[in-house]
Amino acid sequence: MTTSANTATPAPCYASPVDYDTYGQYGPGRGFNQGQAFQRPRYRFQGRITPDGSGGYPAEPGRYHLYISWGCPWAQRTAIVRQLKRLAGVVSLSYVDDTRDGRGWAFRERRGPDPVNGFTLLAEAYEATEPGYDGHVSVPVLWDRQTRKIVSNNFPDITIDLGTAFEAWADTSVQLYPRPLRHEIDALNEQIYARVNNGPYLVSGATSRDDYEALRHRMIATMEELDERLAGRRFLFGSQITEADVRLWPTLARFDTGYNPLAGVSERPLTDFANLWPYARDVYQHPAFRDTTDFSAFGGLVHGPKPSFLHDGSWRIKVEPSLANWDAPSGRETPG
């Protein structure tokens, strides 16, 4: 790390600009290959934080750091939970640059440097954890300052641990994963993951018209089921936000701006759903969701090459990106 002239303060280290000509597009060789149906890569690091350290990593203030991206829905969940549980002074956080070339996520001036290790590429964190690492360089990454290794890049576990393991320092009035509802939350989360969160990627990667039609209609049907579920309740499990809402919302936030234009899921935008759209606005207007959202970072509003896993068949419907008024009153303050 270099130092600035006439000062002992280290100058921040940044990666060189995105360069597709030199490094290519991110994806091939990292689990996102062209000409194949989409398969989500394996997330190799699956350490767990627990209050007593029985999972290998004890909950301690100041020990852990989150590397995330403004654009990534899987990473945004961790920032939301961190705010909901008031863990900003317990678990630190920083952002990678919005755009990546074949080198993967990087630290550039727009989003700031890596404040923990001074890495310029997130791949350095993976290499430090597993020398010779050749898998998917994903966010979120939960980093351990003490061992100087990645605890986890397995996004479903990270939000659960943030929401439950740090109660000694967290806002305990917020219970995102209450014990009486865990079985039901897990079941709904599995459905949301398979058919909604992962849905646009599966639809994008469909290699035949038959698969494309089946996958997109499955996602639409699940969105319609969720729309019906929300007719009589404010959030997915009633009057309080839970882990299920944290998992669903980032996909809804990106549907009209990025996912639907990319994948061609539906002629029907999110704004056409009688309950899902007001629900999405209601959730967004909570500071933990609003403050962790930058719509300009979402796929439909960012320039760059199409993802390597997209199969752009002539049968795919065309959808233009749109950004609706997320600040409009939701009218959902009273449902139980």
N, C-alpha and C positions, 0 to 999 in steps of 0.2 A: 504494500500500500504506500503510495507516495504522500508527501506532505506539502501543504501549500506554502508559498514563499512567505518568509517573515513570521511564521507561526508554527507551533508544534502540533496543531490540530491536524490529524490525518485527513487528506482529501478523499472524498468518497470514490470508490471504485465502481465503474460501470462497464457493462458489456458493450461491444461495438454495435452499431445499428443493425437492425434486421437486414439480412442479406440472403435472399432466396437464390440468387444466382450462384453464390459460393456454397451455401450450406443446404440448399434445397428446402423442401417443405417438411414440417414436423409430421411424423406419423409412420411412414414406411420404415420397417425394421424395429419399430417401438410398439407394435401390436395393432397398428391401423394401416392395413395394406389394401391396395386397390384391387378390385375385382373379386373381393370376398364379402360375404355377408358380415355385417358388423358383429364383432364379439368384444365385449369390454375386457381390457387387459387385466391381468392379475395384479393386485396390489400387495406387494410382497411384505411390507412392514406392517405388522399388526400387533404391536405392543399395546398394553392397556394400562391406563392410569387408574389407580384405586386409592381410596383414603388411607389404607394401611400399607400400601405397597405390595400387596399380595399378587397383583398383576405384573409385577416386575418394576413398576415405576410409581413411587408414592406421590400423592398430591402435595405439592409444595409451592408456595408463592415465589415467583421470580425464576423458577427453574426452567419453565417450558416456553417455547416460542412457536407461533404459527406463521408459516409462509403461505400466503394465499394470493388469489387474483381477483380483481374486481369483476371480471367477466365470467369466471367459472361458477356455475350454480352449486356444484358440490363443495367448493371452497367457501362460497358465501354463507352457507349454513353455519359454518364454524364461527364466522364473525357475528352472525345474528345471535347465536347462543351465548357467545362471550359477552355481548351487550345485554341480553335479557337477564343473564345471571350476574351482571355487574362484576365481571372478572377482568376488566381492563387493567387494573393494577396488580393482577395476579398472573395472568398469561399475556405476554407481549405479542405483538402482531406486526407484520409488514407485508407489503405488496410487491409482487413481481410486475414486470411490464405487461401491458395488455396483449402484445403481439409476440409471436415466437416463430423462429425459423427452425431448421433442422436441429439446432443445438438445444431446443426446448426453451422452457421459461428462463427469463434473464432479468437482471436488475439494470434499469436505465433511469435516466434523470427524471422522467415524467412521474414515476411512482416512487422514486427514491432508492437509495442503496440498501444493501443487506446490513442491518444494524448489529447483527450478532456475530457473523463470521467474516464479513467483508467479501463474500462470494460474488462473482459477477454472473455466474450461471447457477441455476438451482441444481443442475446435474452434479455440481461439486458436493452438495449435501448428500446426494445418493452415493457418490463415489466414496465419500468419507465414511459412510455407513457400511457399504459393501463394495470393496475394491473390485473394479472390473464390471460394475453394474451395467447391464445392457437392456433393462426393461423400460417401462413407461415412466417418464419423468413428469409426475402429476402434482397438482395441488388439490387439496390442502396437504401440507406437510407439518406434522407436529414434531418439533425438534427439542432434544434434551441438551441443555447447556452443560450439564454435569458429565455425561458420557460422551458428549460431542457426536451424537448419532441421532438418526431419525427414530422416533418412537413408533410413529404410525403414518402411513399415507392411505389408510383404509377409512374413507370418509364416513361410513355409517357408525364406526366405533368412536370417532373423535367427538362428534356432537353428543353422543350418549355420555362419554366420560366427562366432557366439559359440563354437562348438565347435572351430573350426579356426584362426581368425585371431589369437588372443591367446595362442599357445603360449609366448611369451616370458615370460608372467606366470601362466600357467595350470598346473593339475595335469596334466602330460603323461602320467601313468599312466592317465588316463581318455581313451580314444579312442572317441568316439561315432560317428565317421564315418571309420573306417579305410580307407585307399586300396584295399586288396585287395577290400573288400566294397562299395565305393560303388555299383557298378552294381546289385548285388543289393538293397542298401538302397533305392536310388532306385526300383527296380521295385516292391518291396513297399510303400514309402511311397505310391506312386501308387495302388495298390490300396486301401490303408488310407484314404487321403484320399477317393477317389471313392465308396467303398462303406460306410465306417464313420464317419470324421470328419464328412463332409458328409452322410452318410446320414440322420440324424434331421431335418435341415433340408429335404432333398428329400422325405422322407416327410411332414413337417409341411405342406409347401407343395403337396402333390399335390391337383389340382383335380378329379380323377375317381376313382371307386372302382378302375377298372382300373389306373391309374397308381399309386395308393396301394398296392394289393396287390403289384404288380410291384416297386416300390421297397422296400417293407418286407421282402419275401421275399429280395430281393437282399442286403440288409443282414444278415438272419438267416443266410443261406447263407455269407456272408463271415465272420461271427463263428464259425460252425461250422468253417470251414476253419482259422481261426486257432486255435481250440480244439484241433483235431487236430494242427496244427503244434507246439503247445506240449506235446504229450503226452510227447515225448522230449527236450525241451530246456528249460532254465530260463527263458531269455529268447528273443526272436524270432530271434536269431542265435547262440544258444549260451549260454555261461557269463557273458558280459559284456553290460551294458546298452549299447544303441546308439541312434542317432537314431530308429530305427524304434519302439523302446519308448517313447521320449519323445513321439512323435506319437500312438501308440495309446492310451497310458494315460489321458490326461485325458478322452477320450471314455468309456472304461469306467468311470471314477470317477463320471461324471455320468449313466450310463445308467439306473440304478434310481431315482435321486432326481429327475432332470429330463427327460432326453431321451425315455425310454420313456413316462412319463406325458404328456408334451407331444404327442409324435408318434403314439403308439399303434403302436410298431414290432412288439412281440411280447408274447404272453402269457407268454413264458418270460423270467424276470429273469436278470441277469448271474449271480446266485448259483446258478443251475441249471446252469451250464456247468462240466463236470468239471475242466477245465484253465484256462480263462480266469479263473475266479473266484479260485482259489488264486494264479495268476500275478499278478492285479491286486493281491491282498493282499501278495504278496511284494515287488512293486515299491513299493507304498505304504510299506512298512516301512523303505525306504531313506530316510534323513533328507532328502535333496534333494527327494523327492516329498512326504513327510509335512509338512515344514516350509513347503512352498508351497501346502498344501491347507487350505481352510476349507470344509467341507461345507455350512455354513450359508449360504454364498454361492451355492450351486448352484441352478439354476432351480426344481427341484421343491420347494425349501424356502423360496423367496422369494416374497412376495406382490407382486402387480402385474398389470397387464393382459397378456393373452396377446400374443405377438409378432404384428406386423401381417401377416407372411407365412403364418400358420397358416390353413389351410382346414379348418374344424371340421365336416366332413361327418358325417352320421348313421351312416355305415358305418365310421367310425374306431373301433377297439377301445378300450375304456376300461381304463386301467392306473393303479393308485394308486401314488404315490411311496413308496419305502421306503429306509431307510438301514440296511444290515447292519453286522455287526461287522468292521470293517476291521483291527482289532488282533488278530484270531484268528490263531494260527500258520498259516503257509501250507503248511508241509511240503514246500517246493520248494527246499531248500538244496542238494540234490545233483544234480539233472539237469544234463547237460552242455550 
